[in-house]
Every structure is written in structure tokens, then in C-alpha cells.
Amino acid sequence: MGEGEGEYVVREFRPEDLNAVIRINRQNLPENYPPFFFKLHHENFPKAFLVAEMGGEVIGYVMCRVETGRLYTKEGVGRQGHIVSIAVVPEMRRRGVGTSLMVKAMEALRKVYGVDEYYLEVRVSNTPAINLYRKLGFKPVKVLRGYYLDGEDAYLMARPAL
């Protein structure tokens, strides 16, 4: 929760949030997805698709999925919580909204979906996001060369689910 005037709540995504989430995605991130992509994640992993809402307006979202694969943070294969996309509207950044979305999504991925680790990709130039993820215990695992459509590299960052 925010404090004072800027109270916000983090809750599960609902189908009626779709247009707001798509708008936030398109206005704030170069990586955009078609509506069915958001719907698919909601249908398959509803407890890990969250929005932040303030005054009846969606101000941010985080969308995740669960995959099975080779773990980045320890030996073996396991369940991975993939943070696919997160965005917060510019006027609400640096107020803890992104942190709240991440913490609650990670909690759902662990408690509801039983993941062994979390991972995400982030542009190497996105210092504010990298700092947020580091604060949450993520570490760069490798550089994904030319990962983004515009050719920019990404860090693959991961951390164990505790």
C-alpha cells in the first residue's frame, strides 16, 4: 500500500482491466504484446497477473508465467517463475508500486504455483529496473546478445524462490 494521498492497491488482474494494461504496456515499454497474449497469461496463471490500482485507475501491472526448465540459480531442472512484463505509469514511479507488484507476484508464484526460482529479462540500459531487481535479490546470470527487436542486449536475471 502507498501512504497518504497516493494510496494504491495491488490485486489480481480482471478481464475488464485488459484495455488499461495494454495501454500501459504500449505507452511505457518498447515490447508490446497482442491482447490474446495477456488473456492467455490471465487464463493460465491468474494469481501471478497483478495490477496496481489507485482511485479506480490501473497504474501498473506485472504478468508472469510458470515454466519448467534448467534452473539458473542451482543445479537441476525445476519450476521457474518467469516475470514476463512489468510496467508502471511514469507519474507513479519511484513510489514503491513496482516493488509491491514484484513482491506480490513472486509470493503467488511461490505459494500458488510452487516455483523453485524466478527469472526475467531486462534491457542492459534500464538502470532503474535493474536496481529494483537487485534490491529484490536478483542477480545477472548472463547477457542475451541482441535479445530485443531493436538489437539491444538483455541481462537474464534470476534468484531462488525462498
Z-matrix of the N, CA and C atoms (Angstrom, degrees):
N
C 1 1.459
C 2 1.512 1 110.68
N 3 1.308 2 114.83 1 142.82
C 4 1.456 3 119.95 2 172.95
C 5 1.519 4 108.02 3 -77.24
N 6 1.312 5 116.49 4 -176.87
C 7 1.461 6 119.54 5 179.96
C 8 1.517 7 109.65 6 -124.57
N 9 1.327 8 115.78 7 155.67
C 10 1.463 9 121.53 8 175.45
C 11 1.510 10 112.39 9 60.34
N 12 1.334 11 115.56 10 -135.20
C 13 1.462 12 121.42 11 -176.33
C 14 1.519 13 112.62 12 -62.96
N 15 1.323 14 117.36 13 -35.34
C 16 1.458 15 121.16 14 -173.75
C 17 1.506 16 113.63 15 -86.54
N 18 1.321 17 118.94 16 46.47
C 19 1.469 18 121.28 17 179.99
C 20 1.521 19 110.19 18 -69.34
N 21 1.314 20 116.36 19 131.93
C 22 1.456 21 120.83 20 173.69
C 23 1.516 22 108.19 21 -135.26
N 24 1.311 23 114.79 22 158.46
C 25 1.461 24 120.52 23 175.98
C 26 1.522 25 108.08 24 -123.41
N 27 1.306 26 115.78 25 148.62
C 28 1.457 27 122.22 26 173.36
C 29 1.517 28 106.30 27 -107.73
N 30 1.322 29 115.37 28 127.63
C 31 1.468 30 120.78 29 -177.83
C 32 1.521 31 108.97 30 -144.49
N 33 1.333 32 114.88 31 170.53
C 34 1.455 33 119.37 32 177.43
C 35 1.526 34 110.39 33 -68.59
N 36 1.329 35 114.72 34 143.46
C 37 1.459 36 122.48 35 174.00
C 38 1.527 37 109.13 36 -58.19
N 39 1.336 38 116.40 37 142.26
C 40 1.467 39 122.88 38 172.52
C 41 1.520 40 108.04 39 -122.27
N 42 1.336 41 118.15 40 152.22
C 43 1.472 42 119.95 41 -178.51
C 44 1.531 43 113.80 42 -51.88
N 45 1.319 44 117.22 43 -33.16
C 46 1.470 45 118.85 44 -179.75
C 47 1.536 46 112.82 45 -71.57
N 48 1.330 47 117.90 46 -8.15
C 49 1.467 48 122.25 47 176.25
C 50 1.525 49 112.45 48 -85.03
N 51 1.329 50 117.40 49 -7.87
C 52 1.466 51 121.07 50 -170.11
C 53 1.529 52 112.78 51 -55.02
N 54 1.323 53 118.46 52 -49.44
C 55 1.471 54 119.90 53 -177.17
C 56 1.525 55 111.80 54 -61.84
N 57 1.321 56 117.14 55 -40.45
C 58 1.465 57 120.61 56 179.45
C 59 1.524 58 110.71 57 -65.30
N 60 1.322 59 117.12 58 -42.10
C 61 1.467 60 121.23 59 -179.84
C 62 1.526 61 109.97 60 -65.35
N 63 1.335 62 117.35 61 -43.51
C 64 1.472 63 120.58 62 178.17
C 65 1.528 64 109.85 63 -61.89
N 66 1.316 65 117.43 64 -41.60
C 67 1.475 66 120.98 65 179.31
C 68 1.533 67 109.96 66 -62.10
N 69 1.323 68 117.66 67 -46.83
C 70 1.468 69 121.23 68 179.41
C 71 1.530 70 110.07 69 -61.89
N 72 1.315 71 116.97 70 -42.99
C 73 1.461 72 121.55 71 178.32
C 74 1.523 73 110.50 72 -59.29
N 75 1.317 74 117.64 73 -49.67
C 76 1.472 75 121.31 74 -175.52
C 77 1.519 76 112.56 75 -70.33
N 78 1.325 77 117.47 76 -33.70
C 79 1.466 78 120.19 77 -177.50
C 80 1.529 79 112.78 78 -81.37
N 81 1.324 80 118.10 79 -19.83
C 82 1.462 81 119.95 80 -171.22
C 83 1.515 82 115.69 81 -120.80
N 84 1.319 83 117.64 82 -13.11
C 85 1.460 84 120.12 83 -178.29
C 86 1.521 85 110.79 84 -130.20
N 87 1.322 86 117.74 85 141.30
C 88 1.465 87 119.33 86 175.48
C 89 1.529 88 112.36 87 -71.85
N 90 1.348 89 117.29 88 -20.81
C 91 1.468 90 120.83 89 -179.74
C 92 1.519 91 108.41 90 -92.63
N 93 1.318 92 115.42 91 110.73
C 94 1.459 93 120.36 92 -177.94
C 95 1.519 94 110.53 93 -114.22
N 96 1.319 95 114.44 94 148.93
C 97 1.462 96 121.03 95 -176.25
C 98 1.514 97 109.79 96 -123.61
N 99 1.341 98 117.07 97 150.72
C 100 1.464 99 120.01 98 175.91
C 101 1.529 100 110.64 99 -72.95
N 102 1.331 101 117.35 100 157.90
C 103 1.470 102 120.37 101 -177.79
C 104 1.530 103 113.77 102 -52.20
N 105 1.341 104 118.25 103 -39.34
C 106 1.470 105 119.24 104 -176.88
C 107 1.526 106 111.58 105 -61.75
N 108 1.343 107 117.68 106 -29.50
C 109 1.464 108 121.74 107 -179.09
C 110 1.530 109 109.76 108 -64.48
N 111 1.329 110 116.77 109 -44.23
C 112 1.462 111 121.05 110 177.16
C 113 1.533 112 110.20 111 -65.14
N 114 1.335 113 116.62 112 -44.36
C 115 1.469 114 120.81 113 -179.26
C 116 1.530 115 110.87 114 -60.73
N 117 1.322 116 116.34 115 -41.61
C 118 1.466 117 121.44 116 -179.56
C 119 1.531 118 111.27 117 -60.93
N 120 1.334 119 116.68 118 -43.63
C 121 1.465 120 119.77 119 179.13
C 122 1.526 121 111.01 120 -66.67
N 123 1.326 122 116.69 121 -36.67
C 124 1.467 123 119.85 122 177.26
C 125 1.527 124 110.57 123 -65.40
N 126 1.316 125 116.81 124 -42.92
C 127 1.469 126 120.00 125 -179.57
C 128 1.522 127 111.51 126 -65.55
N 129 1.329 128 117.29 127 -41.05
C 130 1.462 129 120.79 128 -173.68
C 131 1.531 130 114.11 129 -86.25
N 132 1.335 131 116.87 130 -33.22
C 133 1.468 132 120.78 131 -175.53
C 134 1.529 133 110.55 132 -137.42
N 135 1.336 134 117.37 133 60.03
C 136 1.470 135 120.45 134 -172.32
C 137 1.528 136 114.05 135 -62.46
N 138 1.321 137 118.12 136 -30.82
C 139 1.470 138 120.09 137 -177.37
C 140 1.522 139 111.80 138 -76.12
N 141 1.351 140 117.61 139 -12.66
C 142 1.462 141 121.40 140 -178.60
C 143 1.536 142 111.85 141 -114.35
N 144 1.326 143 116.27 142 20.27
C 145 1.471 144 121.68 143 173.38
C 146 1.525 145 104.65 144 -121.10
N 147 1.323 146 115.44 145 104.41
C 148 1.459 147 121.23 146 -171.05
C 149 1.522 148 110.99 147 -120.41
N 150 1.333 149 114.72 148 154.55
C 151 1.460 150 120.63 149 172.53
C 152 1.525 151 108.66 150 -126.35
N 153 1.329 152 114.64 151 153.13
C 154 1.465 153 121.75 152 169.54
C 155 1.531 154 105.27 153 -103.54
N 156 1.322 155 115.02 154 133.37
C 157 1.466 156 120.71 155 -176.34
C 158 1.522 157 109.33 156 -128.68
N 159 1.323 158 115.64 157 138.17
C 160 1.456 159 120.81 158 176.19
C 161 1.527 160 107.77 159 -139.06
N 162 1.312 161 116.27 160 126.14
C 163 1.456 162 120.56 161 178.98
C 164 1.518 163 112.96 162 57.33
N 165 1.312 164 116.59 163 35.87
C 166 1.467 165 120.55 164 178.93
C 167 1.521 166 114.49 165 80.42
N 168 1.332 167 117.52 166 0.19
C 169 1.471 168 121.55 167 -179.82
C 170 1.524 169 109.93 168 -109.38
N 171 1.333 170 116.77 169 137.57
C 172 1.454 171 121.22 170 173.96
C 173 1.533 172 107.17 171 -76.64
N 174 1.331 173 116.58 172 125.58
C 175 1.465 174 121.49 173 -176.80
C 176 1.532 175 112.07 174 -114.40
N 177 1.327 176 116.94 175 -4.80
C 178 1.460 177 120.45 176 178.80
C 179 1.516 178 110.39 177 -175.63
N 180 1.314 179 115.43 178 165.70
C 181 1.468 180 119.95 179 178.44
C 182 1.519 181 109.60 180 -153.19
N 183 1.317 182 115.17 181 161.02
C 184 1.458 183 122.58 182 168.45
C 185 1.525 184 106.91 183 -139.06
N 186 1.324 185 115.48 184 134.37
C 187 1.466 186 121.55 185 -177.81
C 188 1.525 187 107.84 186 -125.46
N 189 1.337 188 115.89 187 128.00
C 190 1.462 189 121.30 188 -176.03
C 191 1.527 190 110.75 189 -131.02
N 192 1.322 191 114.01 190 164.41
C 193 1.462 192 120.45 191 171.82
C 194 1.514 193 108.94 192 -143.86
N 195 1.313 194 115.01 193 166.94
C 196 1.464 195 120.97 194 179.55
C 197 1.519 196 107.91 195 -112.88
N 198 1.317 197 115.38 196 132.78
C 199 1.461 198 122.01 197 179.30
C 200 1.521 199 108.03 198 -128.97
N 201 1.306 200 115.91 199 162.44
C 202 1.458 201 120.86 200 173.09
C 203 1.512 202 107.15 201 -114.88
N 204 1.320 203 116.00 202 130.47
C 205 1.462 204 118.29 203 -178.99
C 206 1.504 205 112.07 204 -175.02
N 207 1.327 206 115.18 205 -175.68
C 208 1.458 207 121.61 206 179.35
C 209 1.521 208 108.35 207 -68.74
N 210 1.319 209 114.93 208 126.20
C 211 1.456 210 120.34 209 -177.56
C 212 1.526 211 110.63 210 -71.80
N 213 1.325 212 115.65 211 142.56
C 214 1.461 213 121.68 212 178.34
C 215 1.518 214 111.59 213 -85.62
N 216 1.345 215 116.76 214 -24.61
C 217 1.463 216 119.80 215 -171.00
C 218 1.525 217 113.87 216 -101.99
N 219 1.324 218 117.14 217 -7.90
C 220 1.462 219 119.83 218 175.93
C 221 1.525 220 108.68 219 -161.53
N 222 1.308 221 115.76 220 169.24
C 223 1.458 222 120.68 221 -178.08
C 224 1.521 223 111.69 222 -65.19
N 225 1.313 224 115.75 223 147.49
C 226 1.450 225 120.53 224 171.05
C 227 1.513 226 114.39 225 102.65
N 228 1.313 227 113.80 226 -173.86
C 229 1.461 228 123.61 227 -178.70
C 230 1.517 229 107.40 228 -112.25
N 231 1.301 230 116.85 229 145.80
C 232 1.461 231 119.70 230 179.72
C 233 1.511 232 111.88 231 -164.45
N 234 1.308 233 114.46 232 -170.24
C 235 1.470 234 121.59 233 179.63
C 236 1.525 235 108.74 234 -89.42
N 237 1.331 236 114.91 235 125.81
C 238 1.458 237 121.21 236 -177.42
C 239 1.525 238 110.11 237 -111.83
N 240 1.308 239 115.85 238 130.93
C 241 1.454 240 121.28 239 172.17
C 242 1.520 241 108.11 240 -91.32
N 243 1.323 242 116.49 241 111.40
C 244 1.465 243 122.15 242 -177.10
C 245 1.523 244 108.62 243 -97.76
N 246 1.322 245 117.19 244 114.80
C 247 1.463 246 121.17 245 173.70
C 248 1.519 247 105.42 246 -80.80
N 249 1.326 248 115.92 247 103.84
C 250 1.460 249 122.40 248 -171.43
C 251 1.521 250 111.31 249 -80.07
N 252 1.332 251 116.53 250 -43.70
C 253 1.465 252 120.15 251 -175.15
C 254 1.521 253 109.63 252 -156.30
N 255 1.333 254 115.17 253 137.56
C 256 1.463 255 121.30 254 174.86
C 257 1.515 256 107.63 255 -144.08
N 258 1.322 257 116.58 256 137.22
C 259 1.468 258 121.05 257 177.46
C 260 1.523 259 109.38 258 -153.45
N 261 1.334 260 114.79 259 146.43
C 262 1.455 261 122.99 260 176.24
C 263 1.527 262 106.73 261 -130.92
N 264 1.329 263 116.85 262 138.81
C 265 1.465 264 119.71 263 179.67
C 266 1.530 265 109.27 264 -60.54
N 267 1.341 266 117.94 265 145.13
C 268 1.474 267 121.26 266 -172.82
C 269 1.527 268 114.34 267 -53.92
N 270 1.320 269 117.43 268 -41.12
C 271 1.466 270 119.10 269 -175.52
C 272 1.531 271 113.27 270 -70.59
N 273 1.332 272 117.93 271 -10.22
C 274 1.464 273 121.06 272 179.18
C 275 1.532 274 112.82 273 -110.97
N 276 1.323 275 116.69 274 8.29
C 277 1.466 276 119.51 275 178.97
C 278 1.526 277 110.52 276 -74.93
N 279 1.328 278 114.93 277 158.62
C 280 1.478 279 123.29 278 179.36
C 281 1.527 280 111.97 279 63.47
N 282 1.335 281 115.90 280 28.92
C 283 1.464 282 120.96 281 176.85
C 284 1.532 283 111.48 282 -124.38
N 285 1.319 284 116.83 283 12.85
C 286 1.457 285 120.23 284 177.78
C 287 1.514 286 115.50 285 89.38
N 288 1.343 287 117.33 286 1.14
C 289 1.467 288 119.90 287 -177.33
C 290 1.532 289 110.38 288 -66.36
N 291 1.330 290 116.78 289 -48.48
C 292 1.465 291 120.20 290 179.52
C 293 1.522 292 111.63 291 -60.95
N 294 1.325 293 116.48 292 -41.15
C 295 1.471 294 120.54 293 178.16
C 296 1.521 295 110.44 294 -61.70
N 297 1.340 296 116.70 295 -46.36
C 298 1.474 297 120.24 296 179.72
C 299 1.522 298 111.21 297 -60.76
N 300 1.328 299 116.73 298 -44.01
C 301 1.471 300 120.31 299 179.20
C 302 1.529 301 110.35 300 -60.92
N 303 1.324 302 116.71 301 -45.96
C 304 1.466 303 120.44 302 -178.91
C 305 1.525 304 111.36 303 -63.84
N 306 1.327 305 117.09 304 -47.41
C 307 1.468 306 120.73 305 -176.88
C 308 1.526 307 110.47 306 -61.33
N 309 1.323 308 117.10 307 -44.74
C 310 1.469 309 119.85 308 -178.77
C 311 1.531 310 111.72 309 -69.93
N 312 1.316 311 117.06 310 -36.57
C 313 1.469 312 119.89 311 177.31
C 314 1.521 313 110.32 312 -66.03
N 315 1.336 314 117.10 313 -43.48
C 316 1.458 315 120.69 314 179.26
C 317 1.526 316 110.80 315 -63.70
N 318 1.313 317 116.29 316 -38.55
C 319 1.466 318 120.46 317 177.52
C 320 1.533 319 110.55 318 -61.77
N 321 1.338 320 116.74 319 -45.06
C 322 1.471 321 120.32 320 178.95
C 323 1.528 322 110.93 321 -65.46
N 324 1.328 323 116.74 322 -41.69
C 325 1.460 324 119.29 323 179.38
C 326 1.527 325 110.97 324 -59.85
N 327 1.326 326 116.64 325 -38.45
C 328 1.467 327 120.44 326 -179.40
C 329 1.526 328 111.47 327 -75.84
N 330 1.347 329 116.11 328 -52.36
C 331 1.471 330 120.13 329 -172.54
C 332 1.522 331 113.35 330 -74.54
N 333 1.326 332 117.36 331 -40.86
C 334 1.464 333 120.83 332 -174.99
C 335 1.528 334 111.77 333 -89.19
N 336 1.334 335 115.88 334 -41.03
C 337 1.467 336 119.91 335 -172.50
C 338 1.525 337 113.65 336 -106.69
N 339 1.334 338 118.07 337 -3.78
C 340 1.458 339 122.20 338 173.03
C 341 1.514 340 115.58 339 62.95
N 342 1.336 341 117.38 340 40.01
C 343 1.461 342 118.57 341 -178.55
C 344 1.532 343 111.30 342 -75.21
N 345 1.330 344 114.52 343 153.74
C 346 1.461 345 122.46 344 178.34
C 347 1.524 346 111.98 345 -93.69
N 348 1.340 347 116.05 346 -25.33
C 349 1.459 348 120.65 347 179.27
C 350 1.520 349 109.24 348 -154.68
N 351 1.332 350 114.15 349 166.62
C 352 1.466 351 121.93 350 175.42
C 353 1.523 352 107.36 351 -118.60
N 354 1.343 353 116.16 352 146.32
C 355 1.458 354 118.38 353 172.50
C 356 1.517 355 110.20 354 -148.62
N 357 1.330 356 114.84 355 162.60
C 358 1.457 357 121.88 356 -179.44
C 359 1.523 358 108.72 357 -159.13
N 360 1.316 359 115.58 358 165.58
C 361 1.449 360 122.38 359 172.37
C 362 1.524 361 107.41 360 -114.57
N 363 1.326 362 116.17 361 143.47
C 364 1.461 363 121.15 362 -179.98
C 365 1.529 364 108.90 363 -144.78
N 366 1.329 365 116.24 364 140.94
C 367 1.465 366 120.74 365 177.41
C 368 1.533 367 109.60 366 -58.12
N 369 1.313 368 116.44 367 138.00
C 370 1.465 369 119.92 368 -179.78
C 371 1.534 370 111.16 369 -63.06
N 372 1.339 371 117.49 370 -21.81
C 373 1.467 372 120.95 371 -179.62
C 374 1.530 373 113.25 372 -88.80
N 375 1.341 374 118.05 373 -5.32
C 376 1.469 375 121.10 374 -174.22
C 377 1.535 376 110.33 375 -89.47
N 378 1.320 377 114.83 376 72.08
C 379 1.466 378 120.99 377 -176.15
C 380 1.529 379 113.22 378 -57.75
N 381 1.346 380 120.83 379 -44.27
C 382 1.470 381 118.81 380 179.49
C 383 1.534 382 112.61 381 -58.79
N 384 1.333 383 117.25 382 -42.18
C 385 1.469 384 119.97 383 179.35
C 386 1.527 385 110.58 384 -67.38
N 387 1.326 386 116.99 385 -43.44
C 388 1.468 387 120.68 386 179.62
C 389 1.529 388 109.77 387 -59.37
N 390 1.325 389 117.24 388 -42.29
C 391 1.465 390 121.01 389 178.61
C 392 1.524 391 111.26 390 -63.02
N 393 1.325 392 117.65 391 -41.72
C 394 1.470 393 121.72 392 176.69
C 395 1.527 394 109.66 393 -59.75
N 396 1.316 395 117.05 394 -49.43
C 397 1.467 396 119.92 395 -177.25
C 398 1.531 397 111.44 396 -64.36
N 399 1.340 398 117.28 397 -39.09
C 400 1.470 399 120.09 398 176.61
C 401 1.528 400 110.74 399 -61.69
N 402 1.333 401 115.69 400 -41.75
C 403 1.465 402 120.66 401 179.37
C 404 1.534 403 110.31 402 -60.37
N 405 1.334 404 116.69 403 -30.90
C 406 1.466 405 122.15 404 179.90
C 407 1.533 406 112.05 405 -89.14
N 408 1.334 407 117.42 406 7.34
C 409 1.460 408 120.56 407 174.27
C 410 1.511 409 116.00 408 94.80
N 411 1.331 410 117.80 409 3.54
C 412 1.468 411 120.24 410 177.64
C 413 1.520 412 109.49 411 -76.18
N 414 1.343 413 115.33 412 146.78
C 415 1.457 414 121.23 413 176.11
C 416 1.531 415 108.34 414 -128.71
N 417 1.332 416 116.25 415 145.96
C 418 1.473 417 118.23 416 174.94
C 419 1.531 418 109.65 417 -64.71
N 420 1.326 419 115.98 418 131.56
C 421 1.458 420 121.46 419 179.97
C 422 1.525 421 109.55 420 -102.29
N 423 1.329 422 115.76 421 -41.44
C 424 1.460 423 120.01 422 176.53
C 425 1.518 424 109.84 423 -161.82
N 426 1.328 425 114.64 424 165.44
C 427 1.460 426 121.93 425 175.28
C 428 1.522 427 107.50 426 -97.78
N 429 1.320 428 116.01 427 129.55
C 430 1.465 429 121.98 428 176.49
C 431 1.529 430 106.50 429 -99.65
N 432 1.318 431 116.55 430 102.73
C 433 1.464 432 122.39 431 -175.73
C 434 1.528 433 111.08 432 -66.36
N 435 1.338 434 116.12 433 131.54
C 436 1.460 435 121.39 434 176.07
C 437 1.518 436 114.20 435 60.13
N 438 1.331 437 117.41 436 28.49
C 439 1.466 438 122.60 437 -173.85
C 440 1.530 439 112.84 438 -61.14
N 441 1.326 440 117.02 439 -39.71
C 442 1.464 441 120.32 440 -175.38
C 443 1.525 442 111.33 441 -89.72
N 444 1.316 443 116.26 442 156.27
C 445 1.458 444 122.03 443 -176.54
C 446 1.521 445 112.39 444 -56.12
N 447 1.333 446 116.76 445 -32.32
C 448 1.466 447 119.75 446 179.96
C 449 1.532 448 112.23 447 -82.95
N 450 1.341 449 116.98 448 3.58
C 451 1.451 450 121.40 449 176.19
C 452 1.520 451 115.29 450 93.91
N 453 1.341 452 117.61 451 -6.13
C 454 1.467 453 119.26 452 -179.44
C 455 1.527 454 110.50 453 -68.79
N 456 1.332 455 114.82 454 146.25
C 457 1.459 456 120.90 455 176.46
C 458 1.530 457 110.29 456 -76.32
N 459 1.323 458 114.89 457 160.15
C 460 1.467 459 121.45 458 174.35
C 461 1.516 460 108.56 459 -124.99
N 462 1.328 461 115.22 460 150.29
C 463 1.448 462 120.35 461 164.45
C 464 1.525 463 106.50 462 -90.35
N 465 1.321 464 116.17 463 134.87
C 466 1.453 465 120.54 464 165.85
C 467 1.524 466 104.21 465 -91.80
N 468 1.331 467 116.39 466 118.75
C 469 1.461 468 121.00 467 -179.07
C 470 1.524 469 108.49 468 -115.96
N 471 1.316 470 116.68 469 143.18
C 472 1.465 471 120.72 470 -176.98
C 473 1.522 472 109.81 471 -146.74
N 474 1.320 473 113.95 472 162.74
C 475 1.472 474 121.49 473 171.58
C 476 1.519 475 108.25 474 -157.37
N 477 1.332 476 116.46 475 151.12
C 478 1.461 477 119.12 476 177.53
C 479 1.526 478 110.35 477 -68.69
N 480 1.328 479 115.47 478 150.49
C 481 1.472 480 120.61 479 171.10
C 482 1.515 481 106.52 480 -83.77
N 483 1.298 482 116.90 481 125.96
C 484 1.479 483 119.75 482 -176.32
C 485 1.509 484 111.66 483 -100.69
